[in-house]
């Protein structure tokens, strides 16, 4: 079990004690839950509170007298436990989005705020993933070196220059060839994954194909 530390709510209504608490049976999607009216009315604006108080809500009952609710029982357990003790406790494989959907249906305001806060925190954590370093080796002649370095932008950074000797001869002059190592940091955000390379980035890529 995964307990959400600090994600709790303090109810204004004390928990039921003794034999005076009135028990209520709920048949949620074929699964029967047994609880008290006082627990269901912890959140007084909720669907469950209005249901057990009979406020303008018409609900069928099964043969045992349990209220019939056509919702997923998988996510109802955490909601009922939240009303009991004010804490959100989820199995590690349970989707918080599913619990949020049900909390919104039952109109459990404090629970809705807690789950949305958890989901926003997860989204923030994903955006903080360390960047990846991408390296590229470009081949150029001596006369092209200055122009190539001047076109490096869009986050590309010069790392190393390697002289690989003379490969061309024009007249009486040899043209020295260089390998230029450049790097760039890439972040795993949607904008980085879907962005179209700029003109300068395409130019660097084209020169890299000369290898």
Helices and strands as residue ranges (DSSP letters): E 2-8, E 23-28, E 31-36, H 37-40, H 47-53, E 67-69, H 76-85, E 87-90, H 96-106, H 109-127, E 132-141, H 142-150, E 157-170, E 173-186, H 190-194, H 199-208
